[in-house]
């Protein structure tokens, strides 16, 4: 298996990305997985040298073009085809890598996913997820968390399908319960979008619909997958991050809240496209990069995109 990593993506690249790749290599060495480092080869080799690491541990694909965080996603992707992101998607489309991960420009990653490997037939809009650490020690997921600020009921319904497949295939949850985020549990509660979506979901044969759930249920046992529009999901996700950082800044150590640290999860898959693409946090350090690479490998091994294709045939 070949996993591509955009070495130039992220605020601390290439140092953090290469060091994260080294950490990932140590944990994946016995799994017949090759990490393909895509970026400026002299810069990559310098970081490897600084860490007393052999460059033969990786396959290196050189490019001296970079899509920066400030670049306009569409313009940059079209004007910089030999950037680390552009080459990564070229390799993915050609089948030369099985998954591609980056902590770089999120917009460019989304444009690349939809222009290169493209959206699965039948999917209205791809989406991204966030992990919800449960109080019982397990995990759930929330989707969408930022790509789709405005949604229609049929889009949210598809998020339920995508979330269910992800929970089964990657998280190992046999029959995941799907909840719809709302301001109350009753069917008639919420805005027009929530009410219309509830009507679509309530008799679904595509997933195990629990019903409406409230904000206080996010980290409990009621549901494994919680569906919402990307505007709401992004606020929820960032509130969780804020709570973690507030506790850390006050010197409060808590085993449960440590699970809110983004470094533990590395990134999020783009669900609904024809391959395996993972988007990481722009401030990712070595630990986060390591976990992003491992997540990419897990999703590729689970054949997640193939299972989604089968569900939408």
MARZA-66710 format. One record per residue (C-alpha): residue in one letter; x, y, z. Coordinates in nm, 4 decimals, always signed. Layout:
TORNU;rest;x;y;z
TORNU;A;X;Y;Z
...
// end
This chain:
TORNU;rest;x;y;z
TORNU;X;+0.0000;+0.0000;+0.0000
TORNU;X;+0.1228;+0.3491;-0.0916
TORNU;X;+0.0161;+0.6497;+0.1188
TORNU;X;+0.0928;+0.9957;-0.0204
TORNU;X;+0.1761;+1.2828;+0.2168
TORNU;X;+0.1872;+1.6493;+0.1174
TORNU;X;+0.5123;+1.7465;+0.2882
TORNU;X;+0.4694;+2.1175;+0.2118
TORNU;X;+0.1239;+2.1510;+0.3684
TORNU;X;+0.0724;+2.3068;+0.7108
TORNU;X;+0.2080;+2.5918;+0.9179
TORNU;X;+0.5141;+2.3956;+1.0338
TORNU;X;+0.6042;+2.2203;+0.7090
TORNU;X;+0.8282;+2.0589;+0.6046
TORNU;X;+0.9844;+1.9897;+0.9461
TORNU;X;+0.6635;+1.8749;+1.1180
TORNU;X;+0.5401;+1.6718;+0.8191
TORNU;X;+0.8648;+1.4820;+0.7694
TORNU;X;+0.9036;+1.4166;+1.1424
TORNU;X;+0.5419;+1.2990;+1.1508
TORNU;X;+0.6145;+1.0667;+0.8593
TORNU;X;+0.9067;+0.9205;+1.0540
TORNU;X;+0.6804;+0.8551;+1.3532
TORNU;X;+0.4191;+0.6956;+1.1258
TORNU;X;+0.6825;+0.4768;+0.9567
TORNU;X;+0.7838;+0.3318;+1.2930
TORNU;X;+0.4233;+0.2310;+1.3692
TORNU;X;+0.3399;+0.1074;+1.0185
TORNU;X;+0.6711;-0.0637;+0.9361
TORNU;X;+0.5289;-0.4152;+0.9767
TORNU;X;+0.2206;-0.3486;+0.7602
TORNU;X;+0.3782;-0.3331;+0.4115
TORNU;X;+0.2936;+0.0366;+0.3776
TORNU;X;+0.5135;+0.2831;+0.1898
TORNU;X;+0.4834;+0.6529;+0.2716
TORNU;X;+0.5336;+0.8703;-0.0360
TORNU;X;+0.6687;+1.2135;+0.0552
TORNU;X;+0.5577;+1.4771;-0.1972
TORNU;X;+0.7434;+1.8075;-0.1811
TORNU;X;+1.0790;+1.9800;-0.2072
TORNU;X;+1.3333;+1.6963;-0.2072
TORNU;X;+1.6332;+1.8914;-0.0692
TORNU;X;+1.4173;+2.0226;+0.2179
TORNU;X;+1.2859;+1.6714;+0.2878
TORNU;X;+1.6347;+1.5217;+0.2887
TORNU;X;+1.7582;+1.7974;+0.5214
TORNU;X;+1.4947;+1.7131;+0.7835
TORNU;X;+1.5712;+1.3414;+0.7483
TORNU;X;+1.9415;+1.4146;+0.7911
TORNU;X;+1.8727;+1.6271;+1.0998
TORNU;X;+1.6865;+1.3285;+1.2455
TORNU;X;+1.9571;+1.0785;+1.1482
TORNU;X;+1.7050;+0.8983;+0.9273
TORNU;X;+1.7702;+0.7103;+0.6041
TORNU;X;+1.5927;+0.8626;+0.3028
TORNU;X;+1.5500;+0.5083;+0.1681
TORNU;X;+1.2700;+0.4633;+0.4236
TORNU;X;+1.0439;+0.6673;+0.1952
TORNU;X;+0.9627;+0.7254;-0.1670
TORNU;X;+1.0191;+1.0932;-0.2461
TORNU;X;+0.8399;+1.2787;-0.5275
TORNU;X;+1.0024;+1.6180;-0.5871
TORNU;X;+0.8239;+1.9446;-0.6573
TORNU;X;+0.9240;+2.3035;-0.5973
TORNU;X;+0.5702;+2.4446;-0.6262
TORNU;X;+0.3536;+2.5011;-0.3183
TORNU;X;-0.0090;+2.6014;-0.2696
TORNU;X;+0.0029;+2.8279;+0.0356
TORNU;X;-0.2655;+2.8736;+0.2979
TORNU;X;-0.3427;+3.2176;+0.1555
TORNU;X;-0.3826;+3.1063;-0.2065
TORNU;X;-0.7263;+3.1079;-0.3683
TORNU;X;-0.8150;+2.7360;-0.3862
TORNU;X;-0.9481;+2.7139;-0.7432
TORNU;X;-0.6933;+2.9519;-0.8960
TORNU;X;-0.4038;+2.7868;-0.7144
TORNU;X;-0.5044;+2.4314;-0.8041
TORNU;X;-0.5347;+2.5237;-1.1720
TORNU;X;-0.2229;+2.7421;-1.1908
TORNU;X;+0.0049;+2.5147;-0.9850
TORNU;X;-0.0500;+2.1625;-1.1222
TORNU;X;+0.2998;+2.0598;-1.0078
TORNU;X;+0.2462;+2.1752;-0.6508
TORNU;X;+0.2631;+1.9142;-0.3750
TORNU;X;-0.1175;+1.9105;-0.3610
TORNU;X;-0.1518;+1.8991;-0.7404
TORNU;X;+0.0991;+1.6136;-0.7762
TORNU;X;-0.0603;+1.4280;-0.4877
TORNU;X;-0.3962;+1.4247;-0.6616
TORNU;X;-0.2338;+1.3292;-0.9924
TORNU;X;-0.0741;+1.0257;-0.8267
TORNU;X;-0.4039;+0.9384;-0.6580
TORNU;X;-0.6007;+0.9629;-0.9817
TORNU;X;-0.3442;+0.7478;-1.1637
TORNU;X;-0.3647;+0.4818;-0.8918
TORNU;X;+0.0001;+0.5242;-0.7930
TORNU;X;-0.0969;+0.5925;-0.4320
TORNU;X;-0.3902;+0.4479;-0.2363
TORNU;X;-0.4563;+0.7530;-0.0232
TORNU;X;-0.3496;+1.1176;-0.0016
TORNU;X;-0.3171;+1.3292;+0.3132
TORNU;X;-0.2428;+1.6982;+0.3617
TORNU;X;-0.2532;+1.9636;+0.6327
TORNU;X;-0.2313;+2.2340;+0.3687
TORNU;X;-0.4911;+2.4581;+0.2066
TORNU;X;-0.8252;+2.2883;+0.2861
TORNU;X;-1.0074;+2.4606;+0.0012
TORNU;X;-0.7463;+2.3411;-0.2486
TORNU;X;-0.7752;+1.9877;-0.1094
TORNU;X;-1.1510;+1.9935;-0.1616
TORNU;X;-1.1181;+2.1366;-0.5126
TORNU;X;-0.8536;+1.8765;-0.5911
TORNU;X;-1.0739;+1.5956;-0.4647
TORNU;X;-1.3712;+1.7029;-0.6755
TORNU;X;-1.1712;+1.7932;-0.9897
TORNU;X;-0.9362;+1.4931;-0.9846
TORNU;X;-1.0890;+1.1817;-0.8303
TORNU;X;-1.4363;+1.3403;-0.8439
TORNU;X;-1.7538;+1.2862;-0.6472
TORNU;X;-1.9125;+0.9397;-0.6368
TORNU;X;-2.2115;+0.9132;-0.8698
TORNU;X;-2.5287;+0.9824;-0.6740
TORNU;X;-2.3615;+1.1921;-0.4028
TORNU;X;-2.5024;+1.5443;-0.3947
TORNU;X;-2.2223;+1.6932;-0.1817
TORNU;X;-1.9130;+1.5410;-0.0204
TORNU;X;-1.8615;+1.6196;+0.3474
TORNU;X;-1.6077;+1.5997;+0.6280
TORNU;X;-1.6433;+1.4700;+0.9815
TORNU;X;-1.5205;+1.5352;+1.3334
TORNU;X;-1.4631;+1.2783;+1.6068
TORNU;X;-1.6877;+1.3000;+1.9147
TORNU;X;-1.5132;+1.1482;+2.2196
TORNU;X;-1.7796;+0.9688;+2.4223
TORNU;X;-1.7867;+0.9715;+2.7991
TORNU;X;-1.8015;+0.5897;+2.7995
TORNU;X;-1.4629;+0.5668;+2.6278
TORNU;X;-1.5891;+0.5151;+2.2750
TORNU;X;-1.6126;+0.7583;+1.9863
TORNU;X;-1.8820;+0.8917;+1.7603
TORNU;X;-1.8729;+1.1253;+1.4602
TORNU;X;-2.0347;+1.4543;+1.3636
TORNU;X;-2.0934;+1.5527;+1.0002
TORNU;X;-2.0744;+1.7879;+0.8202
TORNU;X;-1.8284;+2.0155;+0.9999
TORNU;X;-1.7525;+2.2883;+0.7527
TORNU;X;-1.7740;+2.2193;+0.3801
TORNU;X;-2.1488;+2.2625;+0.3387
TORNU;X;-2.2686;+2.5667;+0.5317
TORNU;X;-2.6103;+2.5567;+0.3628
TORNU;X;-2.7836;+2.2236;+0.3151
TORNU;X;-3.1133;+2.0849;+0.1949
TORNU;X;-3.2933;+1.7880;+0.3538
TORNU;X;-3.1799;+1.5378;+0.0897
TORNU;X;-2.8157;+1.6368;+0.1499
TORNU;X;-2.8494;+1.5785;+0.5251
TORNU;X;-3.0176;+1.2459;+0.4523
TORNU;X;-2.7129;+1.1401;+0.2493
TORNU;X;-2.4872;+1.2495;+0.5358
TORNU;X;-2.6716;+0.9913;+0.7434
TORNU;X;-2.5777;+0.7209;+0.4916
TORNU;X;-2.2156;+0.8366;+0.4683
TORNU;X;-2.1800;+0.8559;+0.8456
TORNU;X;-2.3296;+0.5115;+0.8913
TORNU;X;-2.0870;+0.3533;+0.6412
TORNU;X;-1.7894;+0.5320;+0.8006
TORNU;X;-1.8901;+0.4238;+1.1517
TORNU;X;-1.9260;+0.0610;+1.0412
TORNU;X;-1.6173;+0.0403;+0.8204
TORNU;X;-1.3609;+0.2456;+1.0130
TORNU;X;-1.4878;+0.2673;+1.3719
TORNU;X;-1.6143;-0.0915;+1.3794
TORNU;X;-1.9634;-0.0059;+1.5085
TORNU;X;-2.1919;-0.2865;+1.3917
TORNU;X;-2.5251;-0.1041;+1.3689
TORNU;X;-2.4557;+0.2671;+1.4247
TORNU;X;-2.7401;+0.4851;+1.5486
TORNU;X;-2.7888;+0.8039;+1.3487
TORNU;X;-2.9158;+1.1190;+1.5189
TORNU;X;-3.0243;+1.4540;+1.3764
TORNU;X;-2.8929;+1.7540;+1.5712
TORNU;X;-3.1833;+1.9735;+1.6784
TORNU;X;-3.3028;+2.2026;+1.9573
TORNU;X;-3.5389;+1.9377;+2.0931
TORNU;X;-3.6176;+1.5679;+2.0641
TORNU;X;-3.9766;+1.6035;+1.9398
TORNU;X;-4.0328;+1.5524;+1.5634
TORNU;X;-4.1910;+1.8957;+1.5208
TORNU;X;-3.8988;+2.0821;+1.6819
TORNU;X;-3.6391;+2.2901;+1.5003
TORNU;X;-3.6193;+2.5044;+1.1911
TORNU;X;-3.7686;+2.4142;+0.8537
TORNU;X;-3.4534;+2.2248;+0.7504
TORNU;X;-3.4561;+2.0071;+1.0625
TORNU;X;-3.8271;+1.9352;+1.0365
TORNU;X;-3.8080;+1.8385;+0.6683
TORNU;X;-3.4970;+1.6237;+0.7268
TORNU;X;-3.6628;+1.4415;+1.0156
TORNU;X;-3.9526;+1.3521;+0.7853
TORNU;X;-3.7089;+1.2004;+0.5339
TORNU;X;-3.5059;+1.0131;+0.7941
TORNU;X;-3.7761;+0.8717;+1.0175
TORNU;X;-3.8665;+0.5766;+0.7936
TORNU;X;-3.5225;+0.5225;+0.6414
TORNU;X;-3.4099;+0.1763;+0.5341
TORNU;X;-3.0603;+0.3098;+0.4594
TORNU;X;-2.9507;+0.3562;+0.8206
TORNU;X;-3.0590;+0.3080;+1.1804
TORNU;X;-3.2283;+0.6405;+1.2604
TORNU;X;-3.2545;+0.7209;+1.6292
TORNU;X;-3.4321;+1.0567;+1.6028
TORNU;X;-3.3527;+1.4119;+1.7061
TORNU;X;-3.0718;+1.4736;+1.9537
TORNU;X;-2.9776;+1.7910;+2.1382
TORNU;X;-2.6424;+1.9554;+2.2018
TORNU;X;-2.6217;+1.7950;+2.5458
TORNU;X;-2.6304;+1.4503;+2.3806
TORNU;X;-2.3168;+1.5002;+2.1684
TORNU;X;-2.0831;+1.3039;+2.3949
TORNU;X;-2.3295;+1.0535;+2.5371
TORNU;X;-2.4477;+0.7092;+2.4303
TORNU;X;-2.7676;+0.7930;+2.2452
TORNU;X;-2.6104;+0.8011;+1.8977
TORNU;X;-2.2954;+0.7016;+1.7144
TORNU;X;-2.3355;+0.9464;+1.4255
TORNU;X;-2.4825;+1.2960;+1.4525
TORNU;X;-2.5904;+1.4778;+1.1363
TORNU;X;-2.6084;+1.8535;+1.0879
TORNU;X;-2.5281;+2.1230;+0.8315
TORNU;X;-2.1669;+2.2351;+0.8010
TORNU;X;-2.2315;+2.5766;+0.9576
TORNU;X;-2.3641;+2.4229;+1.2786
TORNU;X;-2.1089;+2.1410;+1.2780
TORNU;X;-1.8141;+2.3745;+1.2436
TORNU;X;-1.9294;+2.5788;+1.5433
TORNU;X;-1.9742;+2.2621;+1.7510
TORNU;X;-1.6300;+2.1297;+1.6504
TORNU;X;-1.4523;+2.4565;+1.7329
TORNU;X;-1.6364;+2.4878;+2.0630
TORNU;X;-1.4974;+2.1470;+2.1588
TORNU;X;-1.1469;+2.2591;+2.0634
TORNU;X;-1.1932;+2.5803;+2.2620
TORNU;X;-1.3028;+2.3915;+2.5723
TORNU;X;-0.9923;+2.1722;+2.5531
TORNU;X;-0.7573;+2.4685;+2.5159
TORNU;X;-0.9315;+2.6619;+2.7950
TORNU;X;-0.8793;+2.3725;+3.0361
TORNU;X;-0.5162;+2.3344;+2.9302
TORNU;X;-0.4475;+2.7049;+2.9748
TORNU;X;-0.5855;+2.6855;+3.3307
TORNU;X;-0.3605;+2.3907;+3.4121
TORNU;X;-0.6495;+2.1451;+3.4416
TORNU;X;-0.5531;+1.7891;+3.3503
TORNU;X;-0.8333;+1.5456;+3.2755
TORNU;X;-0.8094;+1.2113;+3.0978
TORNU;X;-1.1422;+1.2527;+2.9205
TORNU;X;-1.0799;+1.6055;+2.7949
TORNU;X;-0.7374;+1.5027;+2.6650
TORNU;X;-0.9339;+1.3097;+2.4041
TORNU;X;-1.0495;+1.6429;+2.2554
TORNU;X;-0.6928;+1.7152;+2.1406
TORNU;X;-0.6962;+1.7188;+1.7592
TORNU;X;-0.3456;+1.5673;+1.7562
TORNU;X;-0.4954;+1.2321;+1.8587
TORNU;X;-0.6993;+1.2043;+1.5377
TORNU;X;-0.4761;+1.3676;+1.2786
TORNU;X;-0.7419;+1.4651;+1.0270
TORNU;X;-1.0742;+1.3908;+0.8684
TORNU;X;-1.1644;+1.1942;+0.5554
TORNU;X;-1.3528;+1.3580;+0.2715
TORNU;X;-1.6602;+1.1358;+0.2389
TORNU;X;-1.8346;+1.0893;-0.0936
TORNU;X;-1.5418;+1.0979;-0.3389
TORNU;X;-1.3889;+0.8229;-0.5525
TORNU;X;-1.0755;+0.7695;-0.3442
TORNU;X;-0.9162;+0.8195;-0.0033
TORNU;X;-0.8385;+1.1808;+0.0862
TORNU;X;-0.7609;+1.3063;+0.4373
TORNU;X;-0.7501;+1.6718;+0.5413
TORNU;X;-0.5513;+1.7675;+0.8505
TORNU;X;-0.5343;+2.0742;+1.0741
TORNU;X;-0.3123;+2.3550;+0.9464
TORNU;X;-0.1280;+2.3743;+1.2791
TORNU;X;-0.0472;+2.0024;+1.2821
TORNU;X;+0.2702;+1.8969;+1.4621
TORNU;X;+0.4569;+1.5695;+1.4197
TORNU;X;+0.2136;+1.3708;+1.6352
TORNU;X;-0.0864;+1.4970;+1.4389
TORNU;X;+0.0834;+1.4209;+1.1058
TORNU;X;+0.1639;+1.0686;+1.2274
TORNU;X;-0.2003;+1.0062;+1.3148
TORNU;X;-0.3173;+1.1601;+0.9854
TORNU;X;-0.1009;+0.9152;+0.7914
TORNU;X;-0.2240;+0.6234;+1.0033
TORNU;X;-0.5877;+0.7292;+0.9499
TORNU;X;-0.5278;+0.7442;+0.5752
TORNU;X;-0.3935;+0.3888;+0.5843
TORNU;X;-0.6890;+0.2683;+0.7936
TORNU;X;-0.9400;+0.4193;+0.5523
TORNU;X;-0.7615;+0.2770;+0.2497
TORNU;X;-0.7520;-0.0697;+0.4112
TORNU;X;-1.1224;-0.0435;+0.4949
TORNU;X;-1.1966;+0.0314;+0.1258
TORNU;X;-1.4271;+0.3059;+0.2469
TORNU;X;-1.4808;+0.4771;-0.0881
TORNU;X;-1.5679;+0.1420;-0.2522
TORNU;X;-1.8289;+0.0716;+0.0158
TORNU;X;-1.9823;+0.4147;-0.0369
TORNU;X;-1.9923;+0.3544;-0.4138
TORNU;X;-2.1724;+0.0251;-0.3573
TORNU;X;-2.4280;+0.1946;-0.1327
TORNU;X;-2.5091;+0.4570;-0.3977
TORNU;X;-2.5318;+0.2282;-0.6998
// end
